[in-house]
Each structure stands twice: as C-alpha cells, then as structure tokens.
Amino acid sequence: MPACCGRRQKQYNTMKNIIKAHLKPLAACLVFVFVAGLAGTYVQFLKGELLDAALEGISSDVFRLSAAFFAVVAVELAAYYGYDYFRGRFSVANKNSMRGRFFDWLLARSPIEIMSVQQGEFVAQYTDQIDQVNDGYLDNIPLLIEISSKAVTVSAALFWLDYRIAVLTLFLLTMPLYVPKLIEKRLQNAKKESIDSFQKHLGNIVEWLSGFELIKNYSIERVIRSKFQKSNDDVSVKLFRFKRITYLSKTITALLSYMSHFIVIVATAALVLSGEFSAGDFFIAVGLIDQLSYPIIAISVYLQEFLSTKPLAKKLEALFEQTAEDGKRTLDIPNIDSVAFRHVCFGYGDAAPLLNDFSLTVNAGEKCIITGQSGSGKSTSMNLLLGYYEPRSGEILINGANAFCVKGLNERIAIMRQDPVLFNDTLRNNLTMYRDMCDDELIALLQKLNLHKFATPEGLDSIIREGGSNLSGGERKRIALARTLLRKAPITIVDEPLANVDSETAEKMEDILTELSGDIVFVITHHFSDDKKKAFAKEFRFSHNHVEHGGI
C-alpha cells in the first residue's frame, strides 16, 4: 500500500484484554475457591481429631466434632458450587468475547481477503479453534486459581503438622510437573497437524456442498464418498496421534504421582511407628497428602493443555490484532469529482497482464459503458477501483489523489455484481440493506423493474431464501439492480445486468440503465442496444490486453 496510508502502530494483547473484561467472575472464583480450600483442609483435621476421640472413647467430643465436620463440609460444598457457577460465567463470557472479536475481524476484511480463503477455514476458526483456545487456555485460568489456592492452603497445613512430611511431599509430588514440558514440542506438532487436517476436511465438505447439484447431476456420489472417507480418515489418524501422546503423558504423570504418594505415606507411617505421630495425625497427613496430590496432577494436566493450545492462542491473537483495511485509509474527500486510471498494469499472480497501460477518466455527472469479451478485464478494472487488488504499476486516482488512501471509499460505491448475493431474509431487508426507507419508494421501483408481484407491502415482506433460490435468474438480477439504485452512492457500478435475463426484461433494464443519474456511473455489459448507448458519455471496449476508448 502507498506510504500515505500509514499504519496503525498501536498493538494490544487480545487475550489479556478479554480476561480483563471479565475480572469480576474471576475474582469471585478466587474468593469461593479460597473458602472451599480452607474448609477442605479443616475437614482433614476434624477427621483426625474425630478418630483420636473415638479411639480414646470420648463420646462428647465425637458428637461435637461430627457436628462440626458436617457444618464445614456444607460450607465447602456451597463454596465449590459458587466457584463452579462463576467459573461457568467466566468461560461463557470468554467464548462469547472471542467469537465477537473474530466476527469483528471478519467484517473488517476486504472482500478479496475473504474470497481468497476457503470458507471451511473460517468456519474452523470460528468454531473448533475458538473452542480449543477457550477450553485449553482461558477456561483453565479459574482452575489454575483453584489449584494454586489449594496447594498453598494444604502445604501450609502440612508444614504446621510436620515440616519433614511437608518438604518430602512437595519434593516428590512436583516431579510429574516436568512431564508436559518434556513432550511440549511433540504435543504442539501433533495438535497443529490435527487442526490443519480438520480445517482441510471442513473446507472439502463446504466445497462438496456448494457443488451438490453437480455431484447429483453427474452421479459421482461414490467418488465423493470415497474422497470424504479418505479425508475423514486422515482427520482421525492425526487426532488419534495427538490423543495418544496426551494419554501417554497422563499415564506417566499418574504413575509418578502414585509412586510419590506411596513413598510419602510410608514415611508418615514410620513416624507413627516411632511414636511421633498419633493415629489421628497419620489420618490427617494422609488426607492432606491426598488433597495436595490432586492439584499437582491437575497442574500437570493444565500445563499439558496450555502448552498444546498456546500456539493456537497466539495464532488467534495475531489474527485479532490485524489492522482493518479501512484503518489504513486516512484521506477524507467530501465529494467525488473524478475517477481516473493512469497507465495501470495488472495481472493475477505471475500470469501475463490482463490490463496493460490502461487509462481512463470519468468525471462527475458522466455515465460510461464498458463492453468486451469475457475475461478481458472489465470486472477486474472495477475491483481495482474498489481496492480488492493492487496494480503492478500505474495508479488509480480519486479527485487526483491515490484511491487506496481515500477514507471510506467502499461505502461510497454502489455495486451490482453479475452473480448477486441475496440473504435469507425479507425482500424489504434485501432491498434496503437494513436502512429505514419508505415502502412507497420501494414499491415504485419494483413496479418500474417489472416486479409487480412483489410491489405491495405484503410482497415486501416475502421471504427470500438463501441465495435467492426461490427466485428466477431474472428476478434476482432485477432485485439486485433495485438494491443498487436505492443506494444512491456517488459511484455506481452495474456488472453484467443483462446476463441470463429474457429479452423483455433486458429491454426494461436497458431503459432504466440509460436513465440512471448519479455522480459517476459504470455499466459493464457484453451487449447493449446501439441506440441506447447514446445515453452514455463514454464507451470503453475491452479486448484481451487492450482497451479502446470510443466516442458515443
């Protein structure tokens, strides 16, 4: 892009911002899990005291400690419910925020960016990747708080009971934490392969669905089924490889944890045999060790999920931090007086130039018609004006300034594509694009376009199925043209309006196109009545690698 457009320097850490936006439920998690941890630790001491009281035959202490035990357990359970409730709030809020960030990023892209990527990839990012980042990364933050709180509380209790047992326990039980780090690279590679395979598989499904009519027409269901099975099997193989590494890590972690647990219990039993511990103390120690084992194993699992998901989180974060295209456009032009192409050369990729030394100028109040063969560059020239592509050389100017720098240029261009897109919505919303407009204006235009069956308030409420599947090709064209005319933009582009319409409709649309009024109008067409071309100020005739400017 040209230097004048500049670049937004400010970068932000999206994941941190998402977390900061939901600190209240996170803080609530901390409070509840701390209370639950204290209560759970105190329960272990009550159990030990209860055992000693029972062995000594002090019934009053047994009843008192039993009542205290159930009261503390009730507090622990209530606190854990509160923790789980706010953990759920935090998780749902994060996922909602990430989906919102992704959709905001999507809406900020240029059309060509979206068209150049498989739809399956976008769907995978919106669903699978966001879910994985949330479940393996953000969703584990409350879990980390729980684990840390319990580890601190239980460790303090163990030190209060006996520092030797505490040191031995912490030393041995932390050994499983090194396992995830040892397999980090293998885990990340396996997860990346699994995600890439799933994205490709999803892209294939989207492609097959878009060509469903072709599949049925050529009776290639068996071929497509075979391709699906091959793609699906590849997803399964890659996913199982990732899970196999995960399961192996969990098994090794569990084995080390059990061994450590056993050694600590044996050491505690030795203290009982030496007379340094009572039976109740042993009971307390074992209970505390059990409580500490859980957070240590949980940390190991958390690290495993965190390390495998970290690259994916970074990928999404980099995606969210991309600068919006319009953020690079800084030049504010109140009125568009002219559009000019100056010696523009353009070709797709490494292919030969489609446009070579292409120049044209259209001033405000002028209508021009662009004719020529398919593939000669007619639509491409308009895509260049829209900024979907950059020319190899030359420049595109608005009022003499670089078009790539003009702020909000796309919003000031009304365009009708040769394959118009219609949403699954009412006809009214498809015409107005959710702007407030008078029904009378809509009805008058529909009548003018020979769409009489829709030219009533009830007709405007008609539901258009996705892609306009319940309309004829001519109806879709005319509705798209009506939508473009209602836009009343400074620049209007109408691309192949007469393609695939009957002669009567074509004649009607030609009349409307000749009557078009606006600042600057481009009509792209294969054919147009010679006598009606006189309504246009200029004609540009495209042939391969050549453009002729003809007077009318």
KOLLUM-141707 format. One line per 8 residues: for each residue z, y, x of C-alpha. Coordinates in nm, 3 decimals, m for minus. Layout:
Z Y X | ...
***
This chain:
0.000 0.000 0.000 | m0.052 0.355 0.119 | 0.220 0.528 0.311 | 0.263 0.794 0.042 | 0.404 0.538 m0.191 | 0.711 0.492 0.022 | 0.953 0.210 m0.009 | 1.289 0.175 m0.173
1.539 0.137 0.106 | 1.845 0.051 m0.095 | 1.919 m0.319 m0.099 | 2.202 m0.485 m0.284 | 2.370 m0.820 m0.283 | 2.286 m0.954 m0.626 | 2.528 m1.244 m0.629 | 2.820 m1.021 m0.531
2.722 m0.772 m0.799 | 2.713 m1.048 m1.061 | 3.060 m1.164 m0.957 | 3.197 m0.807 m0.955 | 3.068 m0.757 m1.309 | 3.287 m1.046 m1.430 | 3.608 m0.993 m1.234 | 3.831 m0.989 m1.546
3.785 m1.358 m1.637 | 3.808 m1.441 m1.265 | 4.140 m1.254 m1.238 | 4.265 m1.434 m1.549 | 4.171 m1.765 m1.384 | 4.383 m1.670 m1.082 | 4.688 m1.588 m1.296 | 4.670 m1.903 m1.509
4.597 m2.140 m1.223 | 4.887 m1.995 m1.019 | 5.126 m2.054 m1.308 | 4.984 m2.405 m1.353 | 5.028 m2.475 m0.981 | 5.391 m2.363 m0.979 | 5.465 m2.567 m1.289 | 5.289 m2.876 m1.149
5.482 m2.852 m0.821 | 5.814 m2.805 m1.001 | 5.736 m3.113 m1.212 | 5.736 m3.325 m0.894 | 6.085 m3.204 m0.803 | 6.207 m3.271 m1.156 | 6.073 m3.627 m1.136 | 6.257 m3.684 m0.806
6.581 m3.539 m0.942 | 6.539 m3.746 m1.258 | 6.504 m4.063 m1.052 | 6.814 m3.984 m0.843 | 7.014 m3.903 m1.159 | 6.903 m4.231 m1.319 | 6.997 m4.432 m1.006 | 7.339 m4.262 m0.997
7.388 m4.321 m1.372 | 7.449 m3.955 m1.466 | 7.319 m3.958 m1.826 | 7.378 m3.587 m1.895 | 7.156 m3.493 m1.601 | 6.893 m3.741 m1.721 | 6.875 m3.573 m2.065 | 6.879 m3.223 m1.918
6.611 m3.300 m1.659 | 6.396 m3.482 m1.918 | 6.402 m3.177 m2.145 | 6.316 m2.952 m1.851 | 6.039 m3.192 m1.747 | 5.863 m3.177 m2.087 | 5.905 m2.800 m2.107 | 5.749 m2.747 m1.764
5.467 m2.993 m1.843 | 5.395 m2.794 m2.162 | 5.374 m2.474 m1.955 | 5.144 m2.647 m1.703 | 4.908 m2.776 m1.975 | 4.898 m2.438 m2.152 | 4.824 m2.263 m1.822 | 4.544 m2.508 m1.742
4.394 m2.451 m2.087 | 4.396 m2.076 m2.019 | 4.237 m2.138 m1.678 | 3.962 m2.360 m1.824 | 3.897 m2.107 m2.103 | 3.840 m1.815 m1.864 | 3.655 m2.037 m1.619 | 3.413 m2.116 m1.901
3.382 m1.744 m1.983 | 3.307 m1.670 m1.618 | 3.046 m1.946 m1.594 | 2.859 m1.848 m1.911 | 2.865 m1.478 m1.816 | 2.722 m1.553 m1.469 | 2.442 m1.768 m1.607 | 2.360 m1.502 m1.865
2.351 m1.233 m1.593 | 2.125 m1.438 m1.366 | 1.883 m1.509 m1.647 | 1.882 m1.140 m1.730 | 1.821 m1.047 m1.363 | 1.538 m1.299 m1.344 | 1.372 m1.166 m1.657 | 1.411 m0.807 m1.533
1.245 m0.913 m1.207 | 0.968 m1.083 m1.406 | 0.900 m0.775 m1.618 | 0.881 m0.558 m1.303 | 0.600 m0.768 m1.151 | 0.236 m0.673 m1.164 | 0.013 m0.892 m1.384 | m0.172 m1.027 m1.084
0.155 m1.150 m0.929 | 0.231 m1.348 m1.241 | m0.121 m1.481 m1.281 | m0.136 m1.599 m0.919 | 0.166 m1.830 m0.953 | 0.191 m2.147 m1.156 | 0.379 m2.099 m1.481 | 0.575 m2.414 m1.403
0.729 m2.243 m1.102 | 0.855 m1.956 m1.317 | 0.996 m2.200 m1.574 | 1.172 m2.396 m1.299 | 1.321 m2.079 m1.153 | 1.438 m1.967 m1.496 | 1.596 m2.297 m1.588 | 1.663 m2.550 m1.316
1.718 m2.319 m1.019 | 1.943 m2.075 m1.205 | 2.146 m2.366 m1.346 | 2.185 m2.518 m1.000 | 2.292 m2.192 m0.838 | 2.538 m2.127 m1.118 | 2.683 m2.480 m1.121 | 2.692 m2.534 m0.745
2.761 m2.180 m0.624 | 2.903 m1.927 m0.870 | 3.071 m2.174 m1.104 | 3.276 m2.314 m0.815 | 3.447 m1.982 m0.740 | 3.721 m2.039 m1.003 | 3.750 m2.394 m0.869 | 3.799 m2.255 m0.519
4.073 m2.027 m0.654 | 4.238 m2.327 m0.822 | 4.215 m2.537 m0.507 | 4.346 m2.262 m0.281 | 4.634 m2.178 m0.515 | 4.741 m2.541 m0.546 | 4.705 m2.605 m0.173 | 4.929 m2.306 m0.089
5.190 m2.393 m0.353 | 5.209 m2.764 m0.266 | 5.205 m2.701 0.110 | 5.496 m2.456 0.074 | 5.686 m2.716 m0.130 | 5.621 m2.984 0.134 | 5.746 m2.755 0.412 | 6.058 m2.685 0.204
6.111 m3.060 0.162 | 6.038 m3.161 0.525 | 5.823 m2.978 0.780 | 5.729 m3.301 0.962 | 5.577 m3.454 0.649 | 5.405 m3.122 0.573 | 5.241 m3.094 0.919 | 5.131 m3.461 0.919
4.992 m3.430 0.565 | 4.792 m3.114 0.634 | 4.654 m3.255 0.960 | 4.537 m3.587 0.814 | 4.424 m3.472 0.473 | 4.200 m3.197 0.614 | 3.986 m3.449 0.806 | 3.747 m3.511 0.509
3.654 m3.141 0.511 | 3.434 m3.193 0.818 | 3.207 m3.446 0.646 | 2.993 m3.198 0.441 | 2.935 m2.980 0.747 | 2.811 m3.279 0.948 | 2.540 m3.359 0.692 | 2.463 m2.999 0.589
2.106 m2.993 0.724 | 2.009 m3.330 0.576 | 2.164 m3.229 0.244 | 1.978 m2.897 0.228 | 1.644 m3.054 0.322 | 1.684 m3.326 0.062 | 1.773 m3.073 m0.208 | 1.477 m2.848 m0.116
1.237 m3.144 m0.135 | 1.382 m3.240 m0.474 | 1.344 m2.886 m0.613 | 0.989 m2.843 m0.476 | 0.886 m3.176 m0.624 | 1.030 m3.084 m0.964 | 0.855 m2.745 m0.963 | 0.522 m2.912 m0.886
0.583 m3.167 m1.161 | 0.667 m2.894 m1.411 | 0.355 m2.700 m1.310 | 0.144 m3.011 m1.373 | 0.291 m3.051 m1.721 | 0.218 m2.686 m1.808 | m0.140 m2.733 m1.683 | m0.189 m3.050 m1.889
m0.052 m2.882 m2.199 | m0.287 m2.586 m2.155 | m0.577 m2.831 m2.128 | m0.455 m3.061 m2.404 | m0.768 m3.018 m2.615 | m0.983 m3.112 m2.316 | m0.772 m3.422 m2.249 | m0.818 m3.542 m2.606
m1.185 m3.446 m2.619 | m1.270 m3.648 m2.308 | m1.025 m3.931 m2.391 | m0.858 m3.914 m2.049 | m0.506 m3.983 m2.175 | m0.472 m4.287 m1.947 | m0.576 m4.088 m1.639 | m0.335 m3.805 m1.719
m0.059 m4.057 m1.798 | m0.115 m4.215 m1.457 | m0.102 m3.874 m1.288 | 0.216 m3.793 m1.480 | 0.378 m4.119 m1.373 | 0.289 m4.057 m1.009 | 0.428 m3.703 m1.025 | 0.738 m3.818 m1.214
0.799 m4.100 m0.965 | 0.781 m3.852 m0.677 | 1.046 m3.636 m0.851 | 1.266 m3.945 m0.896 | 1.230 m4.054 m0.532 | 1.316 m3.706 m0.398 | 1.607 m3.665 m0.640 | 1.750 m4.008 m0.555
1.726 m3.930 m0.182 | 1.934 m3.617 m0.238 | 2.185 m3.805 m0.457 | 2.207 m4.092 m0.206 | 2.314 m3.851 0.069 | 2.558 m3.692 m0.175 | 2.709 m4.027 m0.274 | 2.740 m4.138 0.089
2.922 m3.816 0.174 | 3.160 m3.860 m0.121 | 3.230 m4.222 m0.023 | 3.313 m4.130 0.338 | 3.529 m3.842 0.215 | 3.719 m4.069 m0.026 | 3.771 m4.333 0.246 | 3.913 m4.080 0.491
4.132 m3.936 0.218 | 4.278 m4.277 0.124 | 4.344 m4.364 0.489 | 4.517 m4.031 0.546 | 4.712 m4.072 0.225 | 4.831 m4.418 0.329 | 4.946 m4.302 0.674 | 5.150 m4.014 0.527
5.317 m4.240 0.267 | 5.409 m4.492 0.538 | 5.562 m4.209 0.746 | 5.758 m4.087 0.441 | 5.881 m4.442 0.370 | 6.008 m4.461 0.728 | 6.226 m4.156 0.659 | 6.372 m4.334 0.355
6.448 m4.642 0.567 | 6.615 m4.426 0.831 | 6.834 m4.268 0.565 | 6.690 m3.917 0.598 | 6.527 m3.931 0.254 | 6.663 m4.041 m0.080 | 6.456 m4.240 m0.329 | 6.409 m3.920 m0.527
6.294 m3.733 m0.213 | 6.039 m4.008 m0.147 | 5.921 m3.979 m0.508 | 5.887 m3.601 m0.471 | 5.700 m3.633 m0.140 | 5.453 m3.889 m0.277 | 5.391 m3.672 m0.584 | 5.330 m3.361 m0.372
5.101 m3.555 m0.136 | 4.904 m3.677 m0.438 | 4.875 m3.319 m0.562 | 4.757 m3.199 m0.221 | 4.503 m3.481 m0.192 | 4.318 m3.357 m0.500 | 4.247 m3.002 m0.373 | 4.147 m3.135 m0.029
3.892 m3.376 m0.181 | 3.783 m3.106 m0.427 | 3.725 m2.862 m0.138 | 3.511 m3.126 0.032 | 3.301 m3.173 m0.283 | 3.284 m2.796 m0.331 | 3.163 m2.745 0.027 | 2.901 m3.014 m0.024
2.767 m2.844 m0.339 | 2.797 m2.499 m0.184 | 2.609 m2.590 0.134 | 2.329 m2.767 m0.053 | 2.289 m2.481 m0.302 | 2.328 m2.193 m0.054 | 1.954 m2.177 0.043 | 1.859 m2.174 m0.325
2.106 m1.893 m0.395 | 1.960 m1.691 m0.106 | 1.609 m1.752 m0.241 | 1.701 m1.624 m0.587 | 1.887 m1.329 m0.439 | 1.585 m1.232 m0.228 | 1.375 m1.261 m0.543 | 1.605 m1.032 m0.742
1.610 m0.772 m0.464 | 1.233 m0.731 m0.450 | 1.121 m0.378 m0.520 | 0.948 m0.324 m0.850 | 0.586 m0.222 m0.821 | 0.639 0.100 m1.013 | 0.921 0.192 m0.775 | 0.653 0.244 m0.508
0.464 0.495 m0.725 | 0.600 0.843 m0.668 | 0.319 1.085 m0.760 | 0.364 1.245 m1.103 | 0.037 1.358 m1.266 | 0.082 1.518 m1.612 | m0.284 1.499 m1.721 | m0.558 1.264 m1.604
m0.874 1.468 m1.546 | m1.086 1.225 m1.348 | m1.117 0.868 m1.220 | m1.320 0.806 m0.907 | m1.412 0.512 m0.684 | m1.514 0.618 m0.332 | m1.708 0.365 m0.121 | m1.494 0.076 m0.242
m1.545 m0.265 m0.087 | m1.366 m0.565 m0.239 | m1.384 m0.945 m0.232 | m1.145 m1.224 m0.328 | m0.974 m1.373 m0.025 | m1.220 m1.448 0.253 | m1.519 m1.459 0.017 | m1.816 m1.227 0.051
m1.764 m0.881 m0.102 | m1.807 m0.866 m0.477 | m1.820 m0.487 m0.465 | m1.978 m0.320 m0.165 | m1.978 0.058 m0.111 | m1.906 0.103 m0.481 | m1.869 0.460 m0.606 | m1.836 0.619 m0.949
m1.681 0.926 m1.107 | m1.580 0.968 m1.470 | m1.428 1.291 m1.592 | m1.202 1.362 m1.888 | m1.392 1.353 m2.217 | m1.659 1.117 m2.082 | m1.737 0.770 m2.207 | m1.913 0.530 m1.976
m2.059 0.187 m2.039 | m2.053 m0.084 m1.772 | m2.311 m0.360 m1.806 | m2.420 m0.654 m1.596 | m2.413 m1.027 m1.539 | m2.101 m1.243 m1.543 | m1.930 m1.246 m1.206 | m2.091 m0.923 m1.090
m1.758 m0.741 m1.065 | m1.740 m0.544 m1.391 | m1.387 m0.653 m1.489 | m1.281 m0.663 m1.125 | m1.352 m0.291 m1.086 | m1.113 m0.218 m1.373 | m0.850 m0.449 m1.223 | m0.875 m0.244 m0.905
m0.813 0.070 m1.109 | m0.506 m0.095 m1.263 | m0.375 m0.172 m0.913 | m0.385 m0.550 m0.953 | m0.578 m0.577 m0.626 | m0.621 m0.359 m0.320 | m0.972 m0.278 m0.194 | m1.069 m0.390 0.155
m1.192 m0.039 0.221 | m1.256 0.282 0.034 | m1.025 0.443 m0.216 | m0.959 0.477 m0.588 | m0.861 0.826 m0.697 | m0.689 0.983 m0.998 | m0.740 1.360 m1.002 | m0.835 1.326 m0.636
m0.507 1.152 m0.543 | m0.461 0.787 m0.443 | m0.431 0.583 m0.763 | m0.176 0.348 m0.602 | 0.069 0.637 m0.578 | 0.040 0.759 m0.939 | 0.363 0.707 m1.127 | 0.341 0.502 m1.449
m0.037 0.462 m1.428 | m0.044 0.128 m1.611 | 0.143 0.282 m1.903 | m0.137 0.539 m1.939 | m0.418 0.285 m1.962 | m0.502 0.102 m2.284 | m0.697 m0.214 m2.216 | m0.858 m0.478 m2.434
m0.925 m0.798 m2.240 | m1.216 m1.030 m2.313 | m0.959 m1.303 m2.385 | m0.697 m1.108 m2.579 | m0.336 m1.227 m2.594 | m0.161 m1.230 m2.930 | 0.209 m1.303 m2.974 | 0.371 m1.539 m3.223
0.482 m1.253 m3.445 | 0.370 m1.041 m3.740 | 0.032 m0.873 m3.737 | 0.211 m0.537 m3.756 | 0.404 m0.601 m3.434 | 0.090 m0.731 m3.262 | m0.088 m0.409 m3.353 | 0.188 m0.160 m3.278
0.348 m0.346 m2.986 | 0.687 m0.274 m3.147 | 0.634 0.102 m3.182 | 0.706 0.285 m3.504 | 0.375 0.359 m3.675 | 0.267 0.442 m4.028 | 0.131 0.148 m4.228 | m0.143 0.370 m4.373
m0.288 0.428 m4.025 | m0.286 0.055 m3.952 | m0.446 m0.034 m4.285 | m0.719 0.229 m4.247 | m0.813 0.095 m3.904 | m0.813 m0.268 m4.026 | m1.049 m0.173 m4.306 | m1.276 0.007 m4.059
m1.286 m0.311 m3.848 | m1.378 m0.524 m4.149 | m1.036 m0.697 m4.156 | m0.987 m0.641 m4.526 | m0.773 m0.949 m4.589 | m0.505 m0.801 m4.363 | m0.543 m0.442 m4.482 | m0.234 m0.439 m4.707
0.141 m0.402 m4.641 | 0.174 m0.774 m4.715 | m0.117 m0.852 m4.482 | 0.056 m0.660 m4.201 | 0.350 m0.900 m4.242 | 0.121 m1.200 m4.186 | 0.243 m1.424 m3.902 | 0.005 m1.460 m3.609
0.057 m1.792 m3.437 | 0.084 m1.811 m3.060 | m0.246 m1.707 m2.902 | m0.390 m1.625 m3.244 | m0.458 m1.994 m3.312 | m0.472 m1.930 m3.690 | m0.745 m1.666 m3.648 | m1.115 m1.684 m3.579
m1.251 m1.561 m3.246 | m1.394 m1.252 m3.413 | m1.064 m1.171 m3.585 | m0.877 m1.197 m3.256 | m1.126 m0.958 m3.093 | m1.102 m0.702 m3.372 | m0.722 m0.714 m3.384 | m0.712 m0.666 m3.006
m0.951 m0.372 m3.035 | m0.737 m0.218 m3.310 | m0.430 m0.253 m3.087 | m0.613 m0.080 m2.802 | m0.730 0.207 m3.020 | m0.382 0.259 m3.160 | m0.251 0.304 m2.806 | m0.431 0.643 m2.772
m0.398 0.639 m2.395 | m0.564 0.885 m2.154 | m0.773 0.598 m2.015 | m0.917 0.330 m2.243 | m1.080 0.009 m2.115 | m1.257 m0.228 m2.353 | m1.367 m0.551 m2.182 | m1.642 m0.763 m2.349
m1.561 m0.665 m2.709 | m1.884 m0.819 m2.846 | m1.849 m1.163 m2.688 | m1.816 m1.454 m2.934 | m1.847 m1.243 m3.249 | m2.109 m1.263 m3.522 | m2.392 m1.009 m3.546 | m2.240 m0.824 m3.842
m1.905 m0.786 m3.666 | m2.079 m0.688 m3.341 | m2.267 m0.410 m3.517 | m1.946 m0.284 m3.678 | m1.764 m0.287 m3.344 | m2.051 m0.108 m3.170 | m2.023 0.171 m3.426 | m1.651 0.202 m3.359
m1.700 0.197 m2.981 | m1.957 0.475 m2.998 | m1.711 0.682 m3.199 | m1.431 0.633 m2.950 | m1.262 0.952 m2.849 | m1.028 0.987 m2.559 | m0.995 1.142 m2.222 | m1.175 0.865 m2.030
m1.333 0.554 m2.184 | m1.481 0.246 m2.012 | m1.668 m0.013 m2.219 | m1.760 m0.334 m2.034 | m2.022 m0.549 m2.201 | m2.309 m0.792 m2.143 | m2.520 m0.635 m2.410 | m2.519 m0.325 m2.627
m2.778 m0.176 m2.861 | m3.001 0.059 m2.664 | m2.999 0.326 m2.932 | m2.620 0.328 m2.943 | m2.587 0.358 m2.566 | m2.683 0.723 m2.613 | m2.327 0.791 m2.726 | m2.211 0.726 m2.368
m2.225 0.988 m2.093 | m2.290 0.738 m1.814 | m2.400 0.379 m1.759 | m2.319 0.165 m1.458 | m2.529 m0.150 m1.423 | m2.364 m0.420 m1.213 | m2.552 m0.691 m1.028 | m2.417 m0.909 m0.751
m2.306 m0.688 m0.463 | m2.484 m0.385 m0.613 | m2.413 m0.115 m0.873 | m2.674 0.115 m1.025 | m2.583 0.446 m1.185 | m2.824 0.508 m1.465 | m2.852 0.811 m1.685 | m2.849 0.776 m2.062
***
